[in-house]
Amino acid sequence: MKSVISIIVAVLLLSGRKREALQLIDHLAVSGVFILGADVLALTSDGYRHNYDSWLFELDSGSALESIEHARTYIKNYPEGCVT
């Protein structure tokens, strides 16, 4: 049985960070990691803060590969500039 890792990824979807978030997803995909969800954080002058956007993939909703695709789709479709 493969390990299931619950990841609350600090996904930074600010300019230039979406690519890095997708690279992280690719790295996790190679390891067969099951991504249960993530929070979107915004970088402000005071540091990182939650903007209350997130996604969730239930463990019994599909396979690790489906959870990876769900994460990729969320990140790719996240509107640019929405984390202000």
DRENPAVO-143924 format. One line per field, with one value per residue (C-alpha): residue number from 1; x, z, y. Coordinates in pm, 1 decimal. Example, Ala and Ser with C-alpha at 12.3 -4.5 7.8 and 13.67 -1.06 7.14 Angstrom:
// residues 2
i	1 / 2
c1	1230.0 / 1367.0
c3	780.0 / 714.0
c2	-450.0 / -106.0
//
This chain:
// residues 84
i	1 / 2 / 3 / 4 / 5 / 6 / 7 / 8 / 9 / 10 / 11 / 12 / 13 / 14 / 15 / 16 / 17 / 18 / 19 / 20 / 21 / 22 / 23 / 24 / 25 / 26 / 27 / 28 / 29 / 30 / 31 / 32 / 33 / 34 / 35 / 36 / 37 / 38 / 39 / 40 / 41 / 42 / 43 / 44 / 45 / 46 / 47 / 48 / 49 / 50 / 51 / 52 / 53 / 54 / 55 / 56 / 57 / 58 / 59 / 60 / 61 / 62 / 63 / 64 / 65 / 66 / 67 / 68 / 69 / 70 / 71 / 72 / 73 / 74 / 75 / 76 / 77 / 78 / 79 / 80 / 81 / 82 / 83 / 84
c1	0.0 / 131.6 / 165.7 / -88.8 / 49.0 / -184.6 / -35.4 / -148.5 / 57.8 / 122.2 / 40.0 / 161.4 / -29.8 / 116.6 / 298.1 / 570.9 / 477.3 / 214.5 / 491.8 / 670.8 / 350.5 / 303.3 / 665.2 / 601.1 / 293.4 / 502.5 / 764.5 / 497.8 / 336.7 / 659.7 / 653.1 / 293.4 / 177.0 / -194.4 / -268.6 / -566.6 / -578.1 / -406.7 / -451.9 / -372.9 / -154.2 / -84.5 / 249.1 / 204.4 / 447.6 / 378.8 / 450.8 / 221.1 / -150.1 / -443.9 / -683.6 / -931.3 / -913.5 / -842.9 / -927.2 / -998.6 / -985.9 / -1144.6 / -935.8 / -1220.8 / -1293.5 / -1029.1 / -667.4 / -341.7 / -316.9 / -665.3 / -572.5 / -263.0 / -471.2 / -724.0 / -442.7 / -292.6 / -629.8 / -700.2 / -362.9 / -376.0 / -727.4 / -662.8 / -705.4 / -387.5 / -375.7 / -657.4 / -452.6 / -428.8
c3	0.0 / -93.8 / 163.9 / 158.7 / 237.5 / 336.9 / 201.0 / 279.2 / 9.4 / 39.8 / -324.3 / -430.4 / -737.8 / -761.2 / -1074.5 / -1154.8 / -877.9 / -1063.6 / -1261.8 / -939.2 / -789.8 / -1099.8 / -1077.7 / -717.7 / -829.8 / -1101.1 / -843.7 / -615.2 / -905.9 / -974.8 / -615.6 / -642.0 / -372.2 / -308.4 / -274.6 / -50.1 / -94.1 / -56.6 / 60.4 / -151.4 / 22.5 / -76.7 / -18.6 / 145.7 / 295.9 / 632.2 / 501.1 / 376.5 / 453.7 / 369.3 / 109.9 / 192.6 / -149.2 / -138.1 / -289.4 / -146.3 / -292.7 / -80.0 / -29.8 / -143.0 / -452.7 / -671.3 / -719.5 / -648.5 / -1019.8 / -1014.8 / -709.7 / -893.9 / -1198.7 / -974.0 / -819.6 / -1160.6 / -1298.3 / -998.1 / -1025.5 / -1403.5 / -1388.3 / -1093.3 / -1215.9 / -1228.9 / -983.2 / -760.0 / -442.3 / -340.8
c2	0.0 / 343.7 / 613.4 / 891.4 / 1231.5 / 1510.5 / 1827.1 / 2175.3 / 2339.4 / 2708.3 / 2765.1 / 3104.9 / 3205.0 / 3550.4 / 3659.3 / 3411.3 / 3168.2 / 2964.2 / 2795.1 / 2702.4 / 2561.6 / 2343.9 / 2226.6 / 2121.5 / 1927.5 / 1756.4 / 1659.1 / 1512.8 / 1326.4 / 1135.9 / 1014.2 / 893.7 / 1133.8 / 1176.2 / 1549.6 / 1607.5 / 1984.0 / 2315.0 / 2669.8 / 2974.2 / 3230.5 / 3589.1 / 3759.4 / 4097.6 / 4344.9 / 4173.6 / 3823.8 / 3550.8 / 3557.0 / 3331.6 / 3466.0 / 3185.9 / 3019.6 / 2648.6 / 2313.5 / 1973.5 / 1625.1 / 1356.0 / 1043.6 / 820.0 / 1034.5 / 875.9 / 779.4 / 961.1 / 1043.1 / 1195.9 / 1404.0 / 1530.7 / 1624.1 / 1798.8 / 2005.0 / 2089.9 / 2198.0 / 2420.3 / 2591.8 / 2632.2 / 2779.9 / 3010.7 / 3370.7 / 3576.3 / 3863.8 / 3738.8 / 3714.9 / 4076.9
//
